[in-house]
Amino acid sequence: MSRTTFFEVEVLDAKTREQLCFLDKVYPHWYPARQALKLDPKGKLLRDDEILQNLPVGTTATMYFRDLGPQLGWTMVFLAEYIGPLLSYLLFYFRIPYIYSNRYALTSSPHPVVTTNYDRLIETIFVHRFSHGTMPLRTIVKNCAYYWGFSAWLAYYINHPLYTPPSYGELQVNYALVLFVMCEIGNFSIHLALNNLRGDGEFRRFPVPNKNPFTWLFFFVSCPNYTYEVGAWVSFSIMTQCLPVAFYTLLGFIQMTVWAKGKHRAYIREFKDYPSLRVAIIPLIL
């Protein structure tokens, strides 16, 4: 028969060290990342940086606990999302048995492998500086199914033995490849600038352009990393001239537009001096 263990928690003022309150019988069944609190059972979850004094409560407050479920850190989230598509693409590139006709088994595709996942893995390991935030495990499973599934679907057609090269041949591929590489360099530059911004000082600032020309897109949009990401996928669609790739690019553009608009609105709310010329993702348009 298991016994329930309770903890007694004393909450002190961070500056004066005076006792603010004493919590009796705290049940530490869940680790902090999967815990959330509400002031109302149907209300929004309180943010980690909320200050109790600023909340709409009196001398006493009742908070409601919610279990967020198993969590994973952002580094593991991105590694899971990016490694899967790379591996699934290679399965089709090397044409393992039972995917295509047996006479094509283990005959690698004649088309070079071009994917955005290489630099994403490098950025995740060496560039990105993640907070202590986490993502629910169920959301990770859903995201991985989306990215891995689409990667397999695109790879099936791009590496198919009957794949037809682009209409304008090497000329179309080379021009699209140049655009693709420029967008990838731009995306890397933006992530590097955002990473340096997070580690610079104690107060929050909105991102601004620096001496790197690829960051000058900050003059016009709030989320140039999404702009470059869309540009990379548009160039990849031109490079492959494959309808499934174009469809995936459209879906990605819609999702990134939603994210960019949310980030843009957050910047405007937080910073009174935010540049009025900036829009969310497409310069001067969207």
Buried (B, 14 or more C-beta within 10 A) or exposed (E): EEEEEEEEEEEEEEEEEEEEEEEEEEEEEBEEBBBBBBBEEEEEEBEEEEEEEEEEEEEEEEEBEEEBEBBBBBEBBBBBBBBBBBEBBBBBBBBEEEBBEEEBEEEEBEBEBBBBBEBBBEBBEEBBEBEEEBBBBEEBEEBBEBBBEBBBBBBBBBBBEEBEEBEEEEEBBEBBBEBBEBBBBBBBBBBBBBBEBBEEEEEEEBBEBBEEEBBBBBEBBBBBBBBBBBBBBBBBBBBBBBEBBBBBBBEBBEEBBEBBBEBBEEBBEEEEEBBEEBBBBBBEEB
